[in-house]
Amino acid sequence: MLCFACLLGADRIAADDFRVLPYLQNPAPEAMTILWFSDSDAPGSVEISPTPGQSSERVSTATLAESLAYPAWEVSTYFDGTPPPPPIQHRVRIDGLAPATEYHFRVQQGESAHEGIFTTAPARGTSDPIRLIFFADSETEPESTGKHTKWLRATDLQTPRTYPLDQTTGLANNLQIILERDPDLLGIAGDLVESGGEQRDWDEFWRHMTDVGGVNLAARVPLIAAPGNHEYYQGPRMAGYDQPGSERSISRWLSYFENPSNDDPSAEGRYYRLDYGPVTLICLDVSNGIPNRSAHDTNFFLLGDDESGGGHSPGFGEGSRQHAWLRRQLADSQRTSAFTFVFFHHVPYSVGPHGWPAGNGSGRDPQSGVPVRALTPMFHEFGVDALIAGHDEMWERSTLEGEEVLTDGRRRPHTLQVLDVGIAGDGLREPEPGLTNPHQQYLVHTDVPEVWSDGVLMSGGKHYGHLEIDVLPTEAGWQAILKPVHVFPFVDAQGNLQGFERRLYDDIIALGHVATAINESKTGDAGTHQLQLPYPNPFNDTVLVRFQLASLETVRIEIRDNRGALVRELLDRPLAGGLHTVEWNGRDGDGEAAASGIYLISMHAGATRETVEALLVR
């Protein structure tokens, strides 16, 4: 009989026989893959149960992961010539599961055990809400500890300043918030590690993902990822993007991730499609445009598919296998999915350093995202809802207007959302001088002013974070709410971190039959403080509380029940003038779920007192 401990305790079970703790891959309505790595080639086992006490056991397939050997320079520098041997990959694919169902599992490897809980994907045609989270550019490496990224002010690009948290702490806090939000799926739009060819950087990545405050996030939430340029990069101590070393680098990424098949033997796993409930997720590998060093190339240093001396990084332009595959997937997704999200690494529209056209020299970039714009007409044609990318490490949203061609040949206006979510825990960049993006709708660097009081940052500014997408059923079908999340650090005047909390940037997008920026629906005089109507209303899980400030003001937002009793205080701090959004998760100050009913949301800002109602329906 399988006896499961409480989940927090389970995550702390001894791990001496694991090189990488168990984690979830390739989710489906009826299946899930569990991977882990060990030193021993003895098979491990997985016990799985929908309820404690009723379990079945599966034995792992054990394979030597030769690609994960430490390179020679790491061996001599860090292991005195005797590194750990390449690990053994263990895989168990669990089939025959029920959709949208929670399962407990226990992995036994040697004398060590590890437990977790996962939920299978919802089936097509069901009305289960889902939550997706995406980020990019974690770029893990041991050297991130103690490294503080550049953090220039929008009002002063000349005075040097660094972010108060080091990169290791920034990513750890980001993952802690993600864990608390309990997403169904976590996606990474490239640049997971600093150097794909350095095994220590991968070790650091998995330390982060499998130990979030003592909890194995990756054993609860399936991970999906797109390859970025850093996954193809060997590292500064080796030959950069030269072949065959670059292929050795990306082989590490391929060893860690099990992705749905794309039927392309030379690029299997590098691009793929995953359906999750009403959503189709399409991952592309845009790390190498063809021909090399042309206006179509996203990496002048990398030789790839069909290039002399190249590796297998696939082309993505017209005529390539990936392009033809993408067209087939988008045509099918348009017919069968409520939303299509495409994620990859190189953001095509940006004011960051990779927003310059491809090339060398002033006003050019040899790792440009601009060549990916060649796919925009296809994204419009098939009604893709959003592109999720990174590379420029600055939260920026752009929109492009075009026409979707419906399956019956009719055309309708279409808006494509493009997001750079590359703020996981590495850079927090400023825009390039002289570079413009006419499609830009929101840029944190310029649109979120910092508010300071007595040497302490109270609100605003650039911070690490991620994109949260809630996909919710409605009477008319489905809606997707895209929320830019940042992790705000409480740092005292001496620079000491006192804590952190989840906050939203004020650029929330609702996708349905028509995409709208929620905050653009405001009414009233911009010269006054104003509390707007909550969204959505009624709500089941989360409601967005939106308000407008005419100027810098201390704001208090309270939730009260219909008798006037205080349920929770959401906010009490100074904020700059402009539009703001906070979120109520339907819980009281003690974290207990509030009952169904009408709730009063009040705003106190200077002399302004306003109240609106929201209906919570459990």
N, C-alpha and C positions, 0 to 999 in steps of 0.2 A: 504494500500500500504506500502510495506517495503522500508524504506529509509536507505541505508547504508552510514555510515560516511567513511572518508578515513581510511585505515586499521590501521595506527598508532594510530589515535584518537580512533578508535573502540576498540583497545586493552586496552585503558585506561578508558573505561566505568565503572561506579560504580560497585563494586563487593561485597557489604555488605551482600547480601543474598547467596553468594557462599562460601562454605568451600574450595572447589577446583574448580577453573575456568574450563570451558568447554575444553575438549581435544578430539583428534581424535583417533579412534581405528579401527582395523580389516578392512583395506581398500580393496576394490574389484572394478572391472571395472564398476559395476552397483550399488554399495552400499558403505556406510560409516556409522560407529557408532560414535555418539557423547555422551560422558559421562561427568557428573559433579556431585558435591556433595554439599549438602546444609544442614542447620539445620532444615528447614521446610519439612514436609512430603507432602505438597501441590504439585501436579504435576507442572512441568514447561513446557515450550513449545519451539519448534525450528521452526523458519521460514527459509525456504531455497529457493534460487533463482539462476538460471543460469545467470540472469542479474538483476540489481536493478529495482524494480518496478513490477516484476512478481514473485510472491512467493506463497508457500503453507506452511501450518502450521501442525506440528506434536506435539502431547502431550507426555510427558515423562512417562515412567514406573518408579515409585518411590518405592525403597526398602530400608529398614533399613539395614545399613552396620554394624552389631553388631561386626564384626571382627576388626573394626577400633576404638574400645574403647581404651582409654589410660590405660596402665597397672597401677597397684596399686602404684608402686614406683614413677612413673611419676606424678600420682595424688597428692601424699603427698608432693613430692619435688617441683613441679612447679605450682600446681593449688590450693594449700591450701585446698585440700580435695574436691573441687567442680570443676571438669573439664568440658569442653564442652561435651555434650552427644555424643554418636556415631552418625555419620552423615547419611543422606539419600542419597543413590546413585540414580541418575537419568540417564536413558538410552533412547536414541532414535536411532533406526536403520532406516536409510533412504535408501529405495530401489527404483528401477526403474530409476536410473540415467544413464547418457551416459558415456561411457569410455573416459578417458583422457580429461575430461571437468572440467573447473573451476566453482565452486559454491560458492556463498556468503551465510552465515548463521548468524542468530541472535538468541541467547538463552535468554529467559525471565524467570527469577526466582524471584517471588515476585515483589519487586520494582526495582530489579537490572537487567541489561541486559549486554550481552557480544556478540561481533561480531567477525567473522573470515572468512577466505577464505580457501577452500581446493580444491584439484584436484583429481578426481577419478583415479584409476589405469588404465594404458593402457590395451587394450584387447590383447589377444594372436594373433599373426599374423600381428600386426601393426608394424610400424617402428619408433615409438616414442622413442627418447633417454630418459634415466632415470638416476637419480643421487641418490645413496644410501650413507648414512654415518653411520658408526659404531664406538662405543667406549665401554669401559668397566671400571668398578671400579671407579665410581663416589663416592660411599660410603658416601653419604651425612649425616650430623648430624649438629645440631646447633654449636657444639663444634669445627667444622672445621674453624670457623672464628677465626683468630689469630693463627691457627695451621700451622706450616711450616714443610714440610716433609724433611727427610734426603736427601741430594743431593751430593753424593761423586763424586770426580773427578776420571776419569779412570786412571790418572797418580798418584793419591794419595788417596788410600783407607783408610788411617790411620787418616788423619786430618778431624775432624768433620766439616761439613758445611751443612747449610739448604738452601732450595730454597727461593729466595727473595720474592715470592708471597705466601700468605696463601692459604689454599686449597679452601676456598670459592671464593676468587678472581680468582684463577686458573680455576675453573670450570665455573665461570661466563664468563670469557673471551673466553673460549673454546666454550661455547654455543653462544656467540655473533658472532663468526666466522661462526659457523654452520648456524645460522639464515641468515647471509649475503650470504651464498652459495645457499640458497633456495633449499634444497634437496627434493626429492619426498618422502623419507622414512628415519626415524631415528631409528637405532637398537642399543640395549644395551646388551652386552654379559655378563650380570650378575653383581652382587654386586652393585646394584643401590644405596643402603643405607648401612650405617655402621652396624646397627642392625635391622634386619627385625621385631623384636618384639617390638621395641620402636616407638611409633606413632610420636613422635617429629621428628625422622629421616625421616619419610615419609612426614611429613609436610614440612620439609626443601627441600626434593626432588621436591615436586610440586611447591614450591616457586621458585625454580630455573627454572623449565621447563615452567612455565606459566608467568614468568616475566623476560624476557631477555632484559634489558634496557627499560622496560615499554611495551614490546611486548610479547604476549603469543605465544611462539614457538609451543607449543603443540596443539594450535588451528589452526595452519597452516600446520604442518607436522605430519602425523600419527606416533605414537610410537609403536615399537615392542620390546620385551625384553625376555631374557632368565633368569631363576632363577640361582643365584649364591649361594655359601655357606652362604653368609651374609644374604640372604633372609630367610634362614632356621634358622638363629642364633637369639635367643631371646635377647641377650645382656648381658653385664658383670654383671648387677644388678639382672639378673634372672638366670635361670638354663641352660644357654648355648644352647646346641643342644638336651637336654633331651626332651623326649616325655611325655605328649602331647603338651608341650609348643612350640616345634619346628613347629608342625603343625599349632598352632595358629599364629606363625610368618609368615609362607608362605601363610596363608589365607589372610593376609593383601595384599600381592602381587597379589593374585588371585582376590581380591576385586577391584583392580585398573585396571587390564588388561583384555580385552576381546579378546581372541585368537580363531582362527579357531578350530573346534572340531577335536579330535584325536580318538574319539570313545572308549576311555578308561575311564570308569566312575570314577575309583579310582584316576586317575591322569589327569583328564580333565584340559586342559589349561596349563599344565606344559611342554608339548612338542607339537609341531604343525608344519604345513606346510602352507606357504603363497606364492602363485604365484603372481608375479608382472611383467607384460610385458613378456619379454623373459627370465626372471630369476625365478628360484625356490629358495626360502629361507626356510631352515629347521632348526627349533629351537629344541635343545635337552636339557633335564635335566640330567646332569651327576653329580649331587651333591651327589650321594650315590651309590657306587659300592657294589655288593653283592658277597660273604658273608661279614659281618662286620669284620673289623680288619684283612682282608686278603690282599694278594698282588693285589687283584682286586678292593679294596675299595678306594674311593676318599675322604671319611670322616670317620675316625675311631670313631668320637663322635656321629654320627647320625645313628639311626636305622630307616630303611625305609620299603618299600613294601616287603611283604612275610617274614619279620623278626619278631620274637617274641617281642612284646612290641613296634613294630615300627609304623611309620606313613605311609604316602602314597608317599614318595619320590621314584620314580620308578627306578628299576634297568635298566641298559643299556647294560649289557653283553648278550652273546648268551643264548637263552632260555627265555629271558625276553620279555614282551609285547612290550616294547619300541623298542627293537632290531628288532623284527619281523615287527613292523610298519615301522621302518626306512628302512628296506630292500624293502618293497613294495613301499614306496615313492621314493626312489632312482631309482628303476627300472623304474617307471613311468616318473620321471624327466629326466632320460637319454634319453627317447624317445621323450619328448615333449618340453624340455627347451634348450635354448642356453647355459645357465650357471646354475650351482648348487652351492650355497654357504650354508654351514652348520655353524651355530653359537651356541655356548654354553659357559660355563664359564671356565672350567679347561683346560688350554692349555696343550696338551700332550707332547710337545717337547720344552724344555726351560732350561736355565741356572739360573733361579730364584729359590727361596726357595722351590717352589712346583715342581721343576724339578727332585728332588730326588725320588727314588722308594718309594712306600707306606710302611710305617712302623714307628716304634718309635726308637729314639736313633740317634747316629751319622750316617750321610749319608742316612738317611731315613726321610720321612715326612708323618705325619698322615692325611694330606689333599693334597695328591699328585695328579698331573695331569697325571702321567705315566699310570695308569690303562686305561685311555681313548685310549691309543695306540691300544687296542684290536679291535677298530673299523677301524683302518687304512686299512686293507685288503679290507673291504667292500667299503670304500671311493675310493680306487683304482679301484675296480671291476666295479663300476658304474660311474667312471669318474668325481667325485666331483672336482670342480675347486679350492675351497679354504675353509679352516676352519678358522673361526674368533672367537677368544677366548680372555680371560683375565687372571685374577687370580695372575699372577706374576708381574704385574704393571711395565712392562719394554717393550719398543717397540722392538720386536724380530721377525724376519721372518726365517722360516725354509722351506726346500723343501724335499720331499720324492719321490723317483722314484719307479715306479711299472708298472703294466699292467692293462689297461682297457679292459674289456670283452664287446665287442659290441653286439648289439641285435641279430646279425646273427651268433654269436659265434666266430668271428674273434677277435684277440687280437692286441692291439697297445700300444706302450710306453705311460706312463701317468705320469705327474708331479703334485703332490699335494702341494699346497701352504698352509702353516700354519702360522697364524699371531697372536701374542699377542698384542692386542690393548688397554691394560689396563692402559691407561695414561690419563683418563678423568679429574681427579682433586684430586687424593688422593696421592698415592705413586709414586716415581720415583727411582726405585730400581737399585742396582748394581748387577752383577752376583755373584753367590755363589762361594767362593774359593774352588777349587778342582773339581767343577762340569763342565763337558763338554757336548756339544751338537754337534755331528758330522754332523747333518743336518742343522746347522745354516748357513744362508746366510748373515744376517745383524743384527747387534745389535747396537742400538743408543749409548749405553754407551761407546763402544770402537770404533765405526766407525765414530763418529761425534765429532772431537776435538773442544774444545772451543777456540775462538779467542778473546783476550782481548786487549784493548787499554786504557791506563791511568785509570785503575781501572774500566772500563766499558766493559761489555760483548758485542761484536759486532756481533758474529755469533756462531753457533755450540752449542753443549751441549744437555742435556736431558730437555725436556719441556713437558707440557701437550698438548694433541692433540687428533687426531682421524684418522680413515681411511675413505677416500673418494673414492667411486667407480663410475666412469662414464661408463655407458653401451651405446654404440653408434652403429648405423647401419653402415655397410660397404657394398661394392659391393659383397663381399664374404659371407656376413651374418651379424655377430655381433662381436664387440670387447668390452672388459671390461678393463678399465685402473684403476689400484689400486694405489692410491696415499697416502703415509703417510704424514699427515699434522701435523705440530706443531705450537703452538701459541707462537711466540717469544716476550718476554717482553722487553721493553726499560726501563732499570733501571739505574739511574745515580750512580755516585761513592758513594753517601751517602745512597744508597739503596732505593730511592724513585721511584715508578713506574711512568713513563712518558707517557706510551702508549704501544700498542702491535700491532702485525701484523701477518697475516697468512704467513707461510713459508712451504716449502716441504723438507722432508728428501730425500736423493738421493738414493732411492731404489724403483723406480716406476716399476710396473709390468704390462705388457700388456698381456691379455688373449684373445685367439682366437682359431684357430685350434691347435696352439702351444703356450705355455706360455713362455714368454721371459722377462728377466729383461732388460728394455730399456737401461740402462746404460752399460750393458755388450756388446752392439753392437757398442761400440766406435771403432774408428780407429785412427791411427797415433801414434806418439811418446809420451809416458807417461811423458817424460821429457820436454814437451812444453805446453804452453797455447794453447788451441784449442776450437773453437766453433763448436759444432756438428750440424748435420741437425735437424731441428725441427720435432716434432712428436705430433699428426699426421699431415700430410701435403698432400692435402688440409685439412682445419679444418673448423668447423662450430661455435664452442662455445669457446673452450679452446685449446691452443697449448702449448706444453712443450718445453722450451728453455734449452738445455743441453750444458754444457761446462766443460772442463777439465783444471785444474790449476796444473802447475808443482810444485808450492810452494805458500806460503802465499803471497797474492797479493790483492790490491784494484781493484775491478771489476766494470765496468759500462756497463749495458745492456740497449740499446735504441731500440725503435720501430719507424721506419720512413715510410712514404708512398712512393710510387714510384717516387715522385718528390723530395724526400729528406727532406720533412718537418717533424719535430719531432711530433710524435703522443703521445708517452708516454715513460717515463724513468722507467724501471722495477726494476733496481738495481743499487746501488752505495755504496759499502761497502767492507771492507777487508774480505777475505775468506781464509780458510786453503787450502793447496794443496789437490787435489783429484777431484772427480766428483761432480758436482753440477747441480741442476735443479731449474729454476724458471718458472712461469706460466704466460701467457698472456691471459686474458679473452676476447680479442677482443674489448676492450673499451679504449677510450683515457684518458688523465689525468683528465678530468672533469667527467668521468664516463659515457660518451655518447658512444653508440655503433658505432664502426667503420664500414664504408661501405665495401661491397665486393670488393676484389681486391688483388693485390700483395703488401706485406709489407716487408720491409728490417729490419732484426734483426741484430744489430751490437754489438760486444763485444770489449771493451777497457780494456786491462789488461796489465799493464806495457807498454812495447814497442809493444805489440801485438794488431793489429787492424784486426778484421775479420767480415765478413758480410755473412748472408745466407738469402734466401727468403722463405716466407711462403704465401700461398694462402688462404685467408679468403673467404668462400662461405656462404652467408646468405641463 
